[in-house]
Amino acid sequence: MNYFIFLIFLISLFSNCFNFELSQERIKKLDEIINSHMKLAKLKTVGFIITNSDDTIYQNIYGEIDKVTTKSPFILGSVSKSFTALALLHLNISLNKKIDKYDLKDYIKEEDAKDITISELLNHSSGLDSFSSNRLYKKGYFNYSNYGFALLGKIIEKESKKKYEDYMSETIFNPLKMVNTHASYHPDIIDSYDFFLGFRTKYRNIESEIGDGFYIPAGFISSSIEDMGNYLRFYLNKSDECQKYVKQMTEGNLSIEYNLNYGMGLVIQKKNGQVIYNHDGATNSFLSKLFIYPELDIGFFIVTNTRDSLCSRPSQDFFKEIENYLIYDSIDGLDNSSFFFNHFTYNIIFLFIISIPLTYLIITIIRKIKLKKYSWFIG
């Protein structure tokens, strides 16, 4: 009898863990968590949205509320890969097709292109380096490649006979009413910042970082908080049309590590019995993460326009803390001492490295001054 009661208690406890509710009290606590981390990591702005398949549950901009709104575009980083994968699947082509069929000789050696399929680019098993066309890894194993997804952008252009940005607008952005989402550099992209050696400075290289647009399919699509709500609802939509693509993107995935796999533009994970689709995003000045809990009918997205060049890990922990609080009502707390220790350590190492040439320069100047004085005395 005691065993039966204990079993009922466990089932009840497990059920409560996933009984999602966002009351005003929980929103207040969520705001506290976000504001606390912003202060700790010197983040300028944070955007957040949570939605179910029907409508937005909560959205907010923290920080620069006088300059940034829920309609302002942030750069998504590698969350862009999910867009590229979805757009490519809309072309309805064989994923086993070798990429040498697309005349990519300006971007990859022909002999390598003959050996790589579209699906291998989609799940990072092509063996390509992250930022070059070099084949550094064994095929068939997960090795993250931004270059591979950049090539997928070129394949989309070759197959659709349209510019990548135009095809994305026609196929993804416009149908989902993502009016502030762009697959090219856009002047409305919000200001971003770099936190370096204890100082937060405005990042001024967004346009040059995007460059000719080659890497936009891999990491430089920009979107607003409101638009990302529409995007999340696509994955939560139970219609056959939507689920057809979700199934393709999440089945036949490749193992990254225990209980963690990569599908096509999405990471697939299992946590406490729940399936999660997610993806991190990072550029030189933006950090983001997308979460989709299909069985709970919940999706959320969080982004910041500040990146710490020396120690961005605390922001990744921050995203995890938001997930734990929203889904599991768990608050581990962010380790402030760890953040300061890591940052102090990196700062000391950096200062030590730059002090070597600086010390040499100072010694050289002093020697020349002494030598000049000595020459004058002898004269």
Secondary structure as GFF3:
##gff-version 3
##sequence-region A 1 379
A	DSSP	alpha_helix	2	17	.	.	.	ID=ss1
A	DSSP	alpha_helix	24	41	.	.	.	ID=ss2
A	DSSP	beta_strand	46	51	.	.	.	ID=ss3
A	DSSP	beta_strand	56	62	.	.	.	ID=ss4
A	DSSP	beta_strand	74	75	.	.	.	ID=ss5
A	DSSP	three_ten_helix	77	79	.	.	.	ID=ss6
A	DSSP	alpha_helix	80	90	.	.	.	ID=ss7
A	DSSP	three_ten_helix	99	102	.	.	.	ID=ss8
A	DSSP	alpha_helix	110	113	.	.	.	ID=ss9
A	DSSP	alpha_helix	118	122	.	.	.	ID=ss10
A	DSSP	alpha_helix	146	160	.	.	.	ID=ss11
A	DSSP	alpha_helix	164	168	.	.	.	ID=ss12
A	DSSP	pi_helix	169	173	.	.	.	ID=ss13
A	DSSP	beta_strand	192	196	.	.	.	ID=ss14
A	DSSP	beta_strand	199	203	.	.	.	ID=ss15
A	DSSP	alpha_helix	206	210	.	.	.	ID=ss16
A	DSSP	alpha_helix	216	219	.	.	.	ID=ss17
A	DSSP	beta_strand	222	223	.	.	.	ID=ss18
A	DSSP	alpha_helix	225	236	.	.	.	ID=ss19
A	DSSP	alpha_helix	240	250	.	.	.	ID=ss20
A	DSSP	beta_strand	254	257	.	.	.	ID=ss21
A	DSSP	beta_strand	260	262	.	.	.	ID=ss22
A	DSSP	beta_strand	267	271	.	.	.	ID=ss23
A	DSSP	beta_strand	274	282	.	.	.	ID=ss24
A	DSSP	beta_strand	287	293	.	.	.	ID=ss25
A	DSSP	beta_strand	298	304	.	.	.	ID=ss26
A	DSSP	beta_strand	306	308	.	.	.	ID=ss27
A	DSSP	alpha_helix	313	328	.	.	.	ID=ss28
A	DSSP	alpha_helix	336	378	.	.	.	ID=ss29
###
